[in-house]
Amino acid sequence: MTKQQENETLFRNLIVEVEAAAVAGMITPQAIADHFNANGITSRKGRRWTSMNVAKFLNSPGVERSFSNEEVRATIESEDDSNEISTVLHNLRLRRISEITIGHYDRLAADFWHGTRNHDVSQNYEAFLKAIEGERPYAVLSLGCGPGRDLYYFRSLYDTVTGLDGSKEFVAMARTHSGCEFLHQDFLAMKWPESHFDGVFANASLFHVPSSELSRVLLEIFKTLKPRGVLFCSNPRGSNDEGLTGERYGCFFNPKTL
């Protein structure tokens, strides 16, 4: 990662944490500094935060466009119960995570298509299709379909295929490449028909779901599958790191943790 990318990642992380602190009622620079330090968030130079450098950050270019103090303070004033404030904080963080990650793919949609369209994932297709019971054609949901490579393959087998992605650019490209039906939805706010799909194919997509939300998302997938339906899930592995990396959120778990 270049120095510029590191700085951009730090900036986005700080925006998320400032909003989280503000929703929790920590609005003053000193309170935000305490929040940063308690969560191990250091400055660009690796130093602990003070009220002075928090104030300097909040007045720096770009922050005003990325963070609305007025919106967050209005939320705080409307919430009296600590549990409700905690829920608002959590939901606000999730919204920011989705905006950052989806925005990354919207900006790099064409590059992503050219970089991945020829990837050989035939072993994933084989494992998925072998596990589905019953006769074809299957009703398949490609979760995080991207520009449409996997959709095109399943449709070539005469299956009924639906794509889902949060990126509007990916959805537009996938429509062109595959001709399938689509759901333009965020992974964290999906609405699906129940008992509808024979299989859900999630190739390198569910690792974008924060671990705090993964059980809920998996339950939603379970509900949209027919009885004995199949979920195929393939994720990049790592050393149990989670958070914003560059311009997208990811969970890089080892097999045991996952």
C-alpha positions in Angstrom: 0.0 0.0 0.0 1.4 3.4 -0.9 1.7 6.3 1.6 -1.2 8.1 0.0 -3.4 5.0 0.3 -2.4 4.6 3.9 -3.3 8.2 4.6 -6.7 7.8 2.8 -7.4 4.7 4.8 -6.6 6.4 8.1 -8.8 9.4 7.1 -11.8 7.1 6.4 -11.2 5.2 9.7 -11.1 8.4 11.6 -14.4 9.6 10.0 -16.1 6.4 11.1 -14.7 6.7 14.6 -15.6 10.4 15.0 -19.2 9.6 14.0 -19.3 6.6 16.4 -18.0 8.8 19.2 -20.4 11.6 18.4 -23.4 9.3 18.3 -22.4 7.9 21.7 -22.5 11.5 23.0 -18.7 12.2 22.9 -18.8 15.5 20.9 -16.0 17.6 22.4 -12.5 17.2 20.9 -11.2 15.9 24.3 -14.0 13.3 24.4 -13.2 12.2 20.8 -9.5 12.0 21.7 -10.3 9.8 24.6 -12.4 7.6 22.3 -9.6 7.3 19.8 -7.0 6.4 22.5 -9.3 3.9 24.3 -9.7 2.1 20.9 -6.0 2.1 20.1 -6.4 4.6 17.2 -3.2 6.5 16.7 -2.5 9.6 14.6 -0.7 9.5 11.2 2.6 9.7 13.1 1.7 6.9 15.5 1.0 9.3 18.4 -1.8 9.4 20.9 -4.6 11.9 20.3 -5.1 15.2 22.2 -8.0 17.6 22.1 -5.7 19.9 20.0 -4.9 17.5 17.2 -8.5 16.2 17.1 -9.7 19.8 16.7 -7.1 20.3 13.9 -8.4 17.1 12.2 -12.0 18.2 12.4 -11.1 21.5 10.7 -9.0 20.0 8.0 -10.1 20.0 4.3 -12.6 17.3 3.3 -13.9 16.5 6.8 -16.9 18.8 6.6 -18.0 17.0 3.4 -17.5 13.6 4.9 -19.0 14.1 8.4 -22.1 16.0 9.4 -22.0 17.1 13.1 -25.5 18.5 12.8 -26.9 15.2 11.7 -25.2 13.2 14.4 -26.0 15.7 17.2 -29.7 15.7 16.1 -29.6 11.9 16.4 -28.1 12.1 19.9 -30.7 14.7 21.1 -33.5 12.4 19.9 -32.2 9.4 21.8 -32.4 9.2 25.6 -32.0 5.5 26.2 -28.4 4.2 26.2 -29.3 1.0 24.5 -31.0 2.9 21.7 -27.9 5.2 21.4 -25.7 2.1 21.1 -27.9 0.7 18.3 -27.8 4.0 16.5 -24.0 4.0 16.8 -23.7 0.5 15.5 -26.0 1.2 12.5 -24.2 4.4 11.7 -20.9 2.6 11.6 -22.3 -0.1 9.3 -23.7 2.5 7.0 -20.3 4.2 6.7 -18.6 0.9 6.1 -21.0 0.1 3.2 -20.7 3.5 1.7 -16.9 3.3 1.6 -16.8 -0.3 0.3 -19.5 0.1 -2.4 -18.0 3.5 -3.4 -14.7 1.7 -4.0 -16.2 -0.8 -6.4 -18.3 1.9 -8.2 -15.1 3.8 -8.9 -13.1 0.8 -10.1 -15.8 -1.3 -11.8 -14.2 -1.3 -15.2 -10.8 -2.2 -13.8 -12.3 -4.9 -11.7 -14.1 -6.5 -14.7 -10.9 -6.6 -16.8 -8.9 -7.9 -13.9 -11.2 -10.8 -12.9 -13.3 -11.8 -15.9 -10.8 -14.6 -16.9 -10.1 -15.9 -13.4 -10.6 -19.7 -13.4 -13.1 -20.5 -10.6 -14.2 -23.8 -12.2 -13.5 -25.7 -9.0 -15.9 -23.4 -7.1 -18.6 -23.9 -9.7 -18.1 -27.7 -9.5 -18.3 -27.8 -5.7 -21.4 -25.7 -5.7 -23.3 -27.5 -8.4 -22.4 -31.0 -7.0 -23.9 -30.1 -3.7 -27.3 -29.0 -5.0 -29.9 -31.8 -5.0 -32.7 -32.4 -7.5 -33.0 -31.8 -11.2 -32.1 -28.8 -13.2 -32.8 -26.0 -13.9 -31.8 -24.6 -10.6 -32.8 -21.2 -9.2 -29.4 -19.6 -8.3 -28.6 -16.4 -6.5 -25.1 -14.9 -7.2 -24.4 -12.9 -4.0 -22.0 -10.1 -4.8 -22.2 -10.8 -8.5 -19.8 -8.0 -9.5 -19.7 -7.4 -13.3 -21.4 -10.7 -14.1 -18.8 -13.4 -14.8 -20.4 -16.1 -12.6 -23.9 -15.1 -13.7 -22.9 -15.7 -17.3 -21.6 -19.1 -16.5 -24.7 -20.3 -14.6 -27.0 -18.9 -17.2 -25.2 -20.8 -19.9 -26.3 -24.0 -18.1 -29.9 -22.9 -18.5 -30.3 -22.2 -14.8 -32.6 -19.4 -13.6 -30.1 -16.9 -12.2 -30.4 -13.7 -10.1 -27.6 -11.4 -9.4 -27.2 -9.2 -6.3 -24.7 -6.4 -5.7 -24.5 -3.1 -3.9 -22.6 -1.4 -6.6 -24.8 0.3 -9.2 -21.9 0.2 -11.7 -21.5 -3.5 -11.3 -25.3 -4.1 -11.7 -25.3 -2.1 -14.9 -22.3 -4.0 -16.3 -23.7 -7.4 -15.2 -27.0 -6.7 -16.9 -25.1 -6.1 -20.2 -22.9 -9.2 -19.8 -25.4 -11.7 -18.6 -29.0 -10.6 -19.3 -30.1 -11.9 -15.9 -32.4 -10.4 -13.3 -30.9 -8.3 -10.5 -31.3 -7.1 -7.0 -29.4 -3.8 -6.3 -29.0 -4.2 -2.6 -26.5 -3.6 0.2 -25.3 -6.9 1.8 -26.3 -5.4 5.2 -29.9 -4.5 4.2 -31.0 -7.3 1.9 -34.6 -8.3 1.2 -35.2 -11.6 -0.4 -38.1 -13.9 -1.1 -38.2 -16.9 1.4 -37.6 -20.5 0.3 -36.9 -19.4 -3.3 -33.3 -20.4 -4.3 -31.8 -23.9 -4.8 -28.4 -22.3 -4.2 -26.6 -19.1 -3.2 -23.2 -18.7 -4.8 -21.1 -16.2 -2.7 -17.7 -16.2 -4.3 -15.3 -13.7 -2.5 -18.1 -11.5 -1.3 -19.2 -12.4 2.3 -15.8 -11.4 3.6 -17.0 -7.8 3.2 -19.7 -8.4 5.9 -18.5 -7.2 9.4 -18.2 -10.1 11.8 -20.8 -8.6 14.1 -23.4 -8.9 11.3 -22.3 -12.2 9.7 -24.6 -14.5 11.7 -27.6 -12.3 10.8 -26.7 -12.3 7.1 -26.2 -16.0 7.1 -29.7 -16.4 8.7 -31.1 -14.3 5.9 -29.4 -16.5 3.3 -30.8 -19.6 5.1 -34.3 -18.2 4.9 -34.1 -17.5 1.1 -32.9 -21.0 0.4 -35.3 -23.8 -0.3 -35.3 -26.8 2.1 -31.8 -28.5 1.8 -30.7 -25.6 -0.4 -27.0 -24.9 -0.7 -24.7 -21.9 0.2 -21.3 -21.9 -1.4 -18.9 -19.4 0.3 -15.3 -18.7 -0.7 -13.3 -16.0 1.1 -9.7 -14.8 1.1 -8.0 -16.1 4.2 -5.8 -14.1 6.6 -4.6 -13.8 10.2 -8.0 -12.8 11.7 -7.7 -9.1 10.6 -10.8 -7.1 10.2 -11.4 -3.5 9.1 -10.9 -1.0 6.3 -8.0 -2.0 4.0 -7.5 0.7 1.4 -11.0 1.6 0.2 -12.9 -1.4 1.3 -13.9 -3.3 4.5 -12.9 -6.9 4.8 -12.6 -9.8 7.3 -9.6 -11.9 6.6 -10.0 -14.9 8.9 -8.2 -18.1 9.2 -10.3 -21.3 8.5 -10.7 -22.1 12.2 -12.2 -18.6 13.0 -14.4 -18.6 10.0 
